[in-house]
Amino acid sequence: MTTSKCGFIALIGAPNAGKSTLLNRLTGAKLSIVTPKAQTTRARVLGILPRGEAQILFVDTPGIFAPKRRLDRAMVAAAWDGATEADYVLLLVDAKQGLTNAVREIVSQIAATGRKLSLVLNKVDLIDRHKLLPLTQDLAALADFEQVFMISAATGDGLEVLLDFCVAKLPEGPHLYPGDELTDLPDRLLAAEIVREQIFLQTRDEVPYGTTVETESFKVQKSGVRIDAVIYVTKASHKAILIGAKGARIKEIGMRARKELTKVLETKVDLFLRVNERPGWDEEAARIRATGLNDPKV
């Protein structure tokens, strides 16, 4: 008789290591938003993957960086909490970026906890293979990794071996979620995240980090879903950029987000956006909780 297994595998690393891309690839669904910019993920996202008699619960965590704002501290705390509470930890490192100071600090901190973990070198398709061994040796000198995996979350290379390893690390026990569930992320939060993804993709560098999106209303109707969301910005200049000339930018953001939501929710979506200037929202406990994070209170 095959034994049922279930457990949490945390994906941790520096910003832009590819954790969200990996989660989406593994689950085959759009659960975490992905952009070329760092620090896109703000809260932990759970991806549920059945594999044989096992249920792997992947936890995509925010990238770990030096926090400045209250929001930043909540993001970093969420990442470390994800690692602490998981049954096993996978450290993702962008092979193209290599051993940066940020990666060195993360490895040092997690090694100090004594947690068992493995190293996952991601984006190996983007560098020369002969550079991988020296990078692996440099990282192995900093922590006692149980295994080293070389993958490409973008192409899917190396993931089958990684998944088999994850199953082996899971504790025995009943599945915690129904077999047809992909995540525990509420649709309201998913809608806000997909709007925020479009803000990252369509605005200049400084704007996305000064914005947050909250779903004010999520109504299921006969014809589909109506979503009303508010975008909070810290500066009047950011509001002007988001709205654009004659409202062109906000219309484009709404159109692309609506198309993505229609695919994800598998129903017709009516999306209505408004932009509010709210200086200091990233220091407000309520705004931080609305993103799915716990308020660090300091």
N, C-alpha and C positions, 0 to 999 in steps of 0.2 A: 504493500500500500504506500502510495506517495504521500509524503508529509507536506501539509500546507505551510507556507512561509510568508511572512509579511514584515516589512520594516522600512525605516527612513534612511535614505542616502542623501547626504547634503553635498551640494555643489558649491564650493567656495573658491574665491580667487580675487585678483585685482579687477578693477573695472575693464570691461571689454575683452575679457579672457574667452568669451564665447559660451558662458553658462546658459544664457537664455536660448541661444541657437541650439545648443545641445539638448536642452529640455524639450524644445519644440520638435526636434528631429526624433528623439527617442519616443515621444508620445504620439507623433504623427498629427499633432494639432497645434493651433496657434494659442498657446497659453501665456507665454511671456512676450512682451513687445521687444523688438530688436531694431536697433539703429546703429549706424557707424560711430555714433558719439558715445563716449564713456559715461558711466553712471546713469544709464537709462533705467535699469531696474531699481525700484525704490523699496518694495516690500517683498517678503518671501512669497513664492508661488509654488504650489504643490502640483506635481504631475504624477498621475497614477498610471502605472504600466503593468498589465498582466503579462506574465511569462511562465508558461507551464502552470504548475501549481502554486507559483509565487506571485505575490503582488508587491512590486517595487514602488515605493513612494519617494520620488525624487523631489528634493527641495531646492529650488533655484533661489539663491540668496543675492542681496545687493553686493556689488563690488566693494571690497574693503579699501578705504583710502583715509587720508588724514582729514577728519571732520572739522568744519568751521561753524556751521549753523546748527541749530537745534534739530532741524530736519536731517542733516548729515549724521549727527550723533545717533539718531533713531535708526537710520539706514545701516550704519556700521554695527550697532547693537543687534539689529535683526540678523545680520550675517553671522555674527559670533554665536547668537542664540541658536541659529539653525545648525551650526556645527556642534554645539554642546548637546543639543537634544536629539541629534540623529544617532542611528545605530552604527553608521559608518560615514566616513568623510572622504570625498574625492577633491583633491586640490587641482583646479584647472590652471594651466599656465599657457599663455599665448607664446607658442614656440617662435614665432616671428619676432616678437618683442624681446624674448629671452629673459635673463635673470636681471630684472630691474630692481631698483631699491624698494619699490612697493612689494614686489614678490618676495624679496629677501626678508622684509619685515613680517609679512604674513607667515612665511615658513617658520621664522624664528618664534613667533607667538604661538603658533599651533604646536610646534615641536615641544615647547615648554609645558604644554598641558599633558603630554604623555599619551594623547589620543592616537589610536592606530589609524593610519590613513594611507592612501595611495596617490601617486602622481599621475595626472593626465595631461600630456602635452598635446595641446590642440593646435589646429591650423598647420599641421605638419606638411600639408600640400603646398604651402606657400614659401617653404625654405628648402635649401639644399640638404639632402639627407645626411651628408657628412658632418653637418653642424649639430645634428641631434645628439650624438654620443657625448661630445664635450659639454653640451647644455645639461644633459641628464646627470653627468658626473658632478657638475657644479652644484646642481640642486640636491643630489644625494648626499653631498658633503654637509648639507645644512639640516637634514632630517632623515629619520630611518623609515623610508617608504617601504611598505610591504610589496607593492608592485608598481611598475611603470608602464603606462599605456600611451601609445602614440596614435592619435586619431585626427580626423577632420570632421567636426560637427556639421560643416557645410555640405560635405559630400557623403557622409555616412561611413567613411572608411574607418575600420577598426572598432566599430561599435558592438558587433556581435560578441567579440571576446570580452569587452568591457562589461556587457550585460550578463554574461555567464558568471563573471567574477562577482558582480553585484548580488546575484541570486545566492551564490555560495556564502556571502557575508550576512544574509538576512537571518534573523532568528525564526525559529519555528513558532507558528501561531496562526490564528484565523485572519482572514482578510478584513481590513478595517472599512473598506468602501465597497459599494455594489460594483459588480463587474463591468457595467456600462458607463461608469463615471470616469472622466478624464482629469478632473480637478475639483478642489473645494472652493475655487474662486467664484464669488457671487457675480451674476451677470452685470449688476450695477457697477461693480468695480472694474470688471473687464471692459465695459463700455468706456469708462473714464480713461483707462489705460490706452485703449486704441486711439482715442482722440489725442492723448498726450503723445503717442507715437508719431502721429502726423505732424504735431507741432515740432517735434525733434527733426523730422525729415524735411520740413518745409520752411524753417526759419533759421536765421543766422545764429552763430554759436552761443551768444550770451542769453538769448531769449528763452530757450527751453528750460534752463536751470532756474529761471525766475518765475516759472509757471507751475500751476497744479490744476488738475481737472477734477471736478466732483459731479456725479450724476445726481441731479435734483429730483428727477422723476423717471421711472421706468415702468411704462404701462403696456401690458399685453392686451391687444385689441383683436377684433375679428380679422382685420386685414394684415396684422403683423405686430410690430412693437413700436411705440413712440418713446423716444429718449430725449429728455431735456437735460442739458449739462451746462455748467458754468466753468469758465476758465478764469482763474485768479492770476493776476500778474502783479509784480512788485513795483513796476514803474509805468508812468504814463507813456513813455516812449515805446515800451514793449507792447502796450495795448494798441498803439497806433500801427506798429509793425504787424501784429496779429490780424488786425482788421483789414489793413491794406487799403489801397486806393479804391474808393467806392465799394468797400467791403469785399474786394476780390480775393484777398488772402484767406479770410475766415470762411468764405464760400468754398474755396478749394480744399481747405482742411476738412470742412464738414462733408463735402462730397466724397473724398477719399476714405475718410473714417466710416462713412455710411456704407460704402461698398465693402470695406473689410468686415464690418459688423454683420452685414447681410450674409457674407460667407460663413462667418464664425457661428452666428446664431441660427443660420439656416432658415431665415424668414425675412419678410419685407421689413425694412427699418426706416422710420422717419426720425431724423436727428436734427435737433434744434440747439444751436450753440449761442451763448452770449459771453462777453468778456467784461470782467470787473477788475478795476484797479484796487489792490488790497496790499499796501506796503506792510512788510513784516509777516506775511502769512506763513513763511517758513519758520517762524518762531512761535506760532500759535499751536497749542495742544490739540484743538479741535481739527485744524487743517491737517495736522500730522496723522491723527487717528483716522481721518477720512481717507488717507492714502492706503490704509491697511497696516500701518505701523503702530507700535506702542510708543507712547510719549516718554522720552528719557527724563523729563521733568527738571532737567538742569541745562 
